Amino acid sequence: MSDTHETHAIIRYTADVIAVTDDGRVLLIKRGWDPYEGHWAIPDGHVDEGETGLQAAVRELEEETGVRVAEDELRLAGVWDQPDRDPRGRYVTVTYLTTVPADTQAIAGDDARDACWWPLTALPQPLAFDHADILATVLPPTS
């Protein structure tokens, strides 16, 4: 009888929110912590024990930017699970998309240094993690 050992990765579960205005801007936060401290990123965070990814997305968006949306205002945009997408280890993120009025105010909170609405045609570079790829997939350029 052979002895087999399976190796399983520790996977952390996060939720991202792509909030866009009806006039074509996207909400980004400036990270106040490593990794990617000082880089712009999509609002995101860990899913806490006892909550769904959708609940975490609503909570993280409000904590980091002050923007409040209801769960039914978010729609699933995709799942990103590339093994090397985060230097801290294996992270799987569920990304949601919401559209808000152009006059929606955002104020940095939680661990964000800043929160700002950026034109989709003039995003800061480089973005943290794989957020440029996520935005390009979810919000492809219009011609």
Disulfide bonds with the S-S distance in Angstrom:
none
